Amino acid sequence: MPELRFAPVALVTGASRGIGRAIAERLAARGARVALHCRDQRALADRVRAGLPGEGHAVFAADLADPDSVSRLWAEVWDRFGRLDILINNAAVYLEHRALSTDPQRWLSLWAQTLNTNLVSAAQLSQLAARAMSERSEPVEPAFGNGRIVNISSRGAFRGEPDAPAYAASKAGLNALGQSLARALAAVNVYVYCIAPGWVATDMSAEQLTGATRADILGQHPLGRVATADEIANAAVYCALDAPATMTGCIIDVNGASYLRT
């Protein structure tokens, strides 16, 4: 990939492990200063930060299910860097709540937690980022624009998640949010992209990928394997740094042909 002619500041939510960690590593390798968000695994996020190439990276802890905590996260990142060029909305929770076996009160609680973490926080951060980016008098770099937002969605937004319907709904909402913002922000040169993975080999999915469900999961994938975190990160960083402006509003499937849509 070409070298950047400027050093962007990027906020990556859920950066202490998995896809978020891989994205942070690739952004740093391209010359970005990375604000790594974590919820409560500060020590793990600090280890990720210590291993990043370059200088100026920092860790910020926040519970994305709490709007006040999200506001504090934004304020802390802004105080530390004084700017934001790239927002990666990656953090998410997957909480099982089957329709016929979940207590109604627990059902509502899990819906609220999932939507607040996966969707509302992304909307909150996206608006804050978009307002800051749009106030620039001229683009950071002509091809880059004034800023970029990349949302990490899921194939579940299209095919459904019967064991976790709130997760699928949150990701479908994230897609709609991204496409709505792409239309709203194009005139101010802020570009919005979305990556929709399927199964990804991370520590969060290790139990499913090595246990009784392994054969069923692999049977969904013509490649005979699931995606790696690096593959998802490569697609996300392409959107964050290299994708053309005319791709704004796109939703890119990175699921190994395990779910195809037209």
SULFENCOR-V248579 format. One record per residue. N is the residue number from 0. PHI is phi in radians with two decimals (NA if undefined). OMEGA is omega in whole degrees, 0 to 359 (none if undefined). Layout:
n = {N/N}
phi = {PHI/PHI}
omega = {OMEGA/OMEGA}
This chain:
n = {0/1/2/3/4/5/6/7/8/9/10/11/12/13/14/15/16/17/18/19/20/21/22/23/24/25/26/27/28/29/30/31/32/33/34/35/36/37/38/39/40/41/42/43/44/45/46/47/48/49/50/51/52/53/54/55/56/57/58/59/60/61/62/63/64/65/66/67/68/69/70/71/72/73/74/75/76/77/78/79/80/81/82/83/84/85/86/87/88/89/90/91/92/93/94/95/96/97/98/99/100/101/102/103/104/105/106/107/108/109/110/111/112/113/114/115/116/117/118/119/120/121/122/123/124/125/126/127/128/129/130/131/132/133/134/135/136/137/138/139/140/141/142/143/144/145/146/147/148/149/150/151/152/153/154/155/156/157/158/159/160/161/162/163/164/165/166/167/168/169/170/171/172/173/174/175/176/177/178/179/180/181/182/183/184/185/186/187/188/189/190/191/192/193/194/195/196/197/198/199/200/201/202/203/204/205/206/207/208/209/210/211/212/213/214/215/216/217/218/219/220/221/222/223/224/225/226/227/228/229/230/231/232/233/234/235/236/237/238/239/240/241/242/243/244/245/246/247/248/249/250/251/252/253/254/255/256/257/258/259/260/261}
phi = {NA/-1.18/-1.26/-1.38/-1.63/-2.58/-1.85/-1.24/-1.77/-2.20/-1.77/-2.04/-1.45/1.11/-1.70/-1.43/-2.87/1.04/-1.07/-1.06/-1.08/-1.09/-1.12/-1.04/-1.11/-1.29/-1.12/-1.11/-1.12/-1.57/1.82/-1.40/-1.63/-1.98/-1.65/-1.66/-1.62/-2.43/-1.54/-2.39/-1.74/-1.07/-1.09/-1.16/-1.13/-1.10/-1.18/-1.09/-1.01/-1.12/-1.58/-1.34/-1.22/1.44/-2.25/1.58/-1.34/-2.63/-1.93/-2.36/-1.81/-2.85/-1.57/-1.22/-1.31/-1.96/-0.98/-1.13/-1.17/-1.12/-1.06/-1.15/-1.00/-1.03/-1.09/-1.18/-1.12/-1.16/-1.08/-1.31/-1.91/1.27/-2.97/-2.62/-1.85/-2.40/-2.06/-1.95/-1.51/-1.94/-1.04/-2.82/-2.10/-2.16/-2.07/-1.23/-2.79/-1.23/-1.05/-1.62/-2.19/-1.71/-0.99/-0.96/-1.20/-1.16/-0.94/-1.14/-1.10/-1.24/-1.09/-1.10/-1.10/-1.17/-1.15/-1.11/-1.28/-1.49/-2.12/-1.11/-1.11/-1.13/-1.13/-1.14/-1.16/-1.12/-1.15/-1.06/-1.15/-1.09/-1.10/-1.17/-1.13/-1.24/-1.41/-1.22/-1.29/-2.65/-1.02/-0.98/-2.66/-0.88/-1.29/-1.44/1.54/-1.54/2.90/-2.42/-2.12/-2.17/-1.81/-1.71/-1.71/-2.94/-1.10/-1.05/-1.10/-1.82/-1.74/1.52/-2.32/-1.09/-1.54/-2.59/-1.07/-1.16/-1.11/-1.07/-1.12/-1.14/-1.29/-1.10/-1.12/-1.12/-1.07/-1.13/-1.03/-1.08/-1.23/-1.13/-1.19/-1.03/-1.23/-1.27/-1.84/-1.02/-1.17/-1.85/1.06/-1.95/-1.94/-2.23/-2.29/-2.41/-1.98/-2.08/-1.36/-1.77/-1.15/-2.30/-1.34/-2.35/-1.14/-1.21/-1.79/-1.03/-1.10/-1.21/-1.45/-2.07/-1.72/-1.19/-1.55/-1.00/-1.08/-1.13/-1.13/-1.15/-1.15/-1.40/-1.96/-1.01/-1.26/1.40/-2.74/-1.64/-1.25/-1.70/-1.06/-1.10/-1.14/-1.17/-1.10/-1.05/-1.15/-1.15/-1.25/-1.00/-1.15/-1.21/-2.18/-2.10/-1.09/-1.22/-1.02/-1.21/-1.52/-0.98/1.58/-1.31/-2.17/-1.76/-1.37/-2.28/-2.25/1.10/1.09/-1.36/-2.58/-1.97/-2.25/-2.14}
omega = {180/176/179/177/174/181/183/172/183/172/179/177/182/188/184/181/172/183/181/177/181/177/180/181/182/175/179/179/178/176/180/167/191/168/184/177/169/177/182/180/184/182/179/179/178/178/176/179/182/182/182/173/179/184/173/180/181/181/179/180/178/173/185/176/183/182/178/178/177/178/178/177/180/182/181/178/181/178/183/188/180/180/170/181/184/173/175/177/185/187/179/173/176/185/183/178/182/189/187/184/182/176/184/180/177/176/181/180/181/174/181/181/182/182/179/182/190/188/185/179/178/177/181/180/181/179/179/180/183/179/180/181/186/182/179/182/178/182/175/176/188/183/182/184/180/180/183/176/179/179/176/184/182/172/178/177/184/186/182/178/186/179/181/185/179/177/179/180/180/180/174/176/178/176/180/176/182/181/176/180/178/179/184/190/183/183/178/174/171/189/187/183/181/176/183/179/165/176/179/180/176/178/179/182/187/182/181/185/178/185/186/182/185/185/180/180/181/178/178/191/178/179/183/179/176/180/172/176/179/180/178/180/179/179/181/181/173/179/183/188/194/185/179/179/183/173/181/183/183/169/186/177/176/187/176/181/177/173/184/179/180/none}
